[in-house]
């Protein structure tokens, strides 16, 4: 029987990546239990998805703290209470600080890093005129979308693509890739060797 590892998921919006993880975790063979979902905003669909699934939630808003360091420390304490094997930022639109990065954190980005990092990866790729873009799953470090890469998936840019149509196709790959990588990381373990991540053996 597969052992089950706990993860904490952080969200800022609609929670479609979170929903993909919730659906995957419903299968005991996936080996992951979502212990809690945290957010940096109240009243978002991501929190509602967690609540409908019976998952505990918490909110830490940056504006409630005198400094980003104070916010980061409070968020880290919230996360640590669940002793997660992994933290997943699933559309979480805040840069994490030193305390949070004491946890192992996984993120996805809607572009092929190191190209087009930051908050507008789809828009920037489209504006540059690339023929292909895609999505990257990576570990989080102190930079912006600079951590070691776990996997990348390519999405072709169509001549009539808008930012919205391209992003929707990227999201399909992003959800599958996140589910695959989170499952493998917790079931098989991993070792970080510089810029490379070895999963399992």
N, C-alpha and C positions, 0 to 999 in steps of 0.2 A: 504494500500500500504506500502511496506517495505521501511523504511528510509534507506538512503545510507550513509555509513561512508567512509571517505577517508583513504587510507593507502599509505605508501611509501615502495617500495621494493628495497632492495640492492642486487646486483649481482656481481659475479666475473668471470663468465664463459659463458657456452652455454645457460643458462636461461631456462632449461626445467621445473624447478619448477615455474619460473615466468610465462611461457606459460600456465601452468595449472591454475594459478590464473587469467590470462588474459581471458582464455576461460570461467572460472566460472563467472567472473565479467560481462561477456556479458549478463547474465541473470539478469534482474532487481531484481528478487526475492532473489538473493544472498546477496544483501544489501551492497556490497563493490564496491568502485570505486578506481582504482589505480591512485593516483594523480601524481605520479612521480616514476621514476626508477633511482636509483643512482648506481655508480660503482666505483671501485678503479683502474680500468684499462680502457684504450681506446680500441676501435676496437674489442670489443667482441660481440659474437652473442646475448648475453643477451640484450645489448643496441639496437642492430638491431631489435630484437623482439619488444621492446618497441616502437621504432620509427615507425615500420610498423603498430603498433596498435594505433598510434597517441598519445602516452603517452610522456609527457615531460621527458627529461633525464638530468642528470648531472654527472660529473666525478670529483672525488677527489683522486689524487694519493699521496700515503704516501711520495714518494721521492720529492714531490714539497714543503714539509714543513720541517722546522728545527727540529721539534720534533713530536713524536706521539701524544702528547697532542694538539699541534697546528692543526694537521690533524683531530683529533677527534672533536675539537671545530668547525672547518670549516664544517665538515660533518654534525655535529649536527645543525649548522645554516642553511645549505641547506635543511635538513629534516624539521626543524621547520617552514620554509617558507610555507610549505604545510599544516601545522596544522593537522597532521595525528592522527587518533584515535589509530593507531597501526603501528609499523614498522616491516617489515618481512625481515629477512636475508635469502635469497634463494640461497644457494651456495655461500655466501659471505665469502671469506677466510681471513678476518681480524678480530682481537680481538677488540671489541669496548671498549672505555674508559668511564670515568665518565660522560662527557657531553652527549654522545650519550645515556647512560643508564638512563638519565632523561626521555627518552621516554620509553614506553612499547614496548619491542622487542620480537618477536617470531622467533625461529629457528627450523630447523630439523637437525637431525644427523643420519648417516647411521649405527647405532648400538643401542643396548639396554642399554642405560645409567643406572647406572654409569659405566658399563663395556665399555672399548675401546673408551674413549674420544679422542679428537684431530683429526688431519688431515687425519689419515689413519685407520679409524674405521673398514672398510671392510677388509683391508689387515691384520690388527691385529687380528680380530676375526677369520679369516680363518687360520692364522698361529697358533693360540692357539688351534685350533681343535674343536671348539664348534659345537654342533649338530644343534643349532638354533641361529640365530641372528635376526636383524630386523632394525627398525627405531624408533626414539624418536622425538616427538614434545615437545618443552619446552620453557619456558620464559628464556630470557638471563639475566644473572647476571655478576658480575665482574670476575668470574672464567672462565675456559675453559670447556664448556659443563656441567656446574654444576647447572644451574637454575632449578626452580620447573618444574616438568614434567606434561604436559597436557595429552599426550596419547602415547602409544607404540603399535607397530604392529610387529608380529613375522613372520620371514621368515626362512624356513628350509634350512639348508645347504646340498646340494646334494654331493654325493661322488666325482663327476667329476667337481665340481665347480672350476672356476678360480676367481680371484678377479673381473674381468670384468663381468663374467656371473652372479655372486652373486650380484654385485652392480646393475646390470640392473633390477633384480627382486626386490631388495630393493627399487629402485627408483619408481617402480610402486606403491608400498604401500606408499612411502614417499609423492608422489604427491597427492594422494587421501587424506591422513591424513592431510597434510598442508591445502588443500582447505577446508576440513571439519572444522578444528579447527579455522582457520582465520574467516570463516563465522560465526561460533558460537560465537566467542569472540566479534565480532563487533555487531552482532545482539542481543545477549543476555546479554552482559556485563560479568564481572568476578571479583572475589575477591581473593587476594592472602593471604593465612593464613599459614605462615611458609613455609613448603615444599609442601603444598597442594594448588591447584587452584580450586575454585568453579566457574563454568560457569553458568550464569543465577541465578534465584531464590535464 
